[in-house]
């Protein structure tokens, strides 16, 4: 039996979040599935943005009340265009984002739209920021990685003993370039002896 919308007495078929398509769309646009007021056509982008609104946290993040993506970023619609909410906030309160740049969160909080927590930067800046804050996936946390920490220690030991790269690659089921990268410190460079001790414990 199909589930029905949790908003009484709607009775419509559930579309998402326990609501029918109509109520879900209202939540996505206004942050409230019961809100029925249509925004006047003459509202500015800022007025539309503030109409959806946000909740202020203890860390002064402005957490978007409207719809969010699966990754937690707010979604905002203005006439003729859909925006990621932090990008819209930057555009409204700071200014246009130069072509090719992305909006970075100083607070690392995806739903935050506080312009004081936002800055424009490159994708490389974003990657560097992740690394500096330890948020990047590394080692065994990388989904495509075939090696674990103990394998890397063993590979390093055998490299020190003079074992050939091609032989190690075959033994561990990886490419010769993966072994070369470990040998040169291009990958797994963060892994040190103290980590080996904890793995062995």
Secondary structure in CASP SS format (residue, H / E / C, confidence):
PFRMAT SS
TARGET T0000
AUTHOR 0000-0000-0000
METHOD secondary structure of the structure
MODEL  1
X C 1.00
X C 1.00
X C 1.00
X E 1.00
X C 1.00
X C 1.00
X C 1.00
X C 1.00
X C 1.00
X C 1.00
X C 1.00
X C 1.00
X E 1.00
X C 1.00
X C 1.00
X E 1.00
X C 1.00
X C 1.00
X E 1.00
X C 1.00
X H 1.00
X H 1.00
X H 1.00
X H 1.00
X H 1.00
X H 1.00
X H 1.00
X H 1.00
X H 1.00
X H 1.00
X C 1.00
X C 1.00
X C 1.00
X C 1.00
X C 1.00
X C 1.00
X C 1.00
X C 1.00
X C 1.00
X C 1.00
X C 1.00
X C 1.00
X C 1.00
X C 1.00
X H 1.00
X H 1.00
X H 1.00
X H 1.00
X H 1.00
X H 1.00
X H 1.00
X H 1.00
X C 1.00
X E 1.00
X E 1.00
X E 1.00
X C 1.00
X C 1.00
X C 1.00
X C 1.00
X C 1.00
X E 1.00
X E 1.00
X E 1.00
X C 1.00
X C 1.00
X C 1.00
X E 1.00
X C 1.00
X C 1.00
X C 1.00
X C 1.00
X C 1.00
X E 1.00
X E 1.00
X E 1.00
X E 1.00
X E 1.00
X C 1.00
X C 1.00
X E 1.00
X E 1.00
X E 1.00
X E 1.00
X H 1.00
X H 1.00
X H 1.00
X H 1.00
X H 1.00
X H 1.00
X H 1.00
X H 1.00
X H 1.00
X H 1.00
X C 1.00
X C 1.00
X C 1.00
X C 1.00
X C 1.00
X C 1.00
X C 1.00
X E 1.00
X E 1.00
X E 1.00
X E 1.00
X C 1.00
X C 1.00
X C 1.00
X C 1.00
X C 1.00
X C 1.00
X E 1.00
X C 1.00
X C 1.00
X H 1.00
X H 1.00
X H 1.00
X E 1.00
X E 1.00
X E 1.00
X E 1.00
X C 1.00
X H 1.00
X H 1.00
X H 1.00
X H 1.00
X H 1.00
X H 1.00
X H 1.00
X H 1.00
X H 1.00
X H 1.00
X C 1.00
X C 1.00
X C 1.00
X C 1.00
X C 1.00
X C 1.00
X H 1.00
X H 1.00
X H 1.00
X C 1.00
X C 1.00
X C 1.00
X C 1.00
X C 1.00
X C 1.00
X C 1.00
X H 1.00
X H 1.00
X H 1.00
X H 1.00
X H 1.00
X H 1.00
X H 1.00
X H 1.00
X H 1.00
X H 1.00
X H 1.00
X H 1.00
X C 1.00
X C 1.00
X C 1.00
X C 1.00
X H 1.00
X H 1.00
X H 1.00
X H 1.00
X H 1.00
X H 1.00
X H 1.00
X H 1.00
X C 1.00
X C 1.00
X C 1.00
X H 1.00
X H 1.00
X H 1.00
X H 1.00
X H 1.00
X H 1.00
X H 1.00
X H 1.00
X H 1.00
X C 1.00
X C 1.00
X C 1.00
X C 1.00
X C 1.00
X C 1.00
X C 1.00
X C 1.00
X H 1.00
X H 1.00
X H 1.00
X H 1.00
X H 1.00
X H 1.00
X H 1.00
X H 1.00
X C 1.00
END
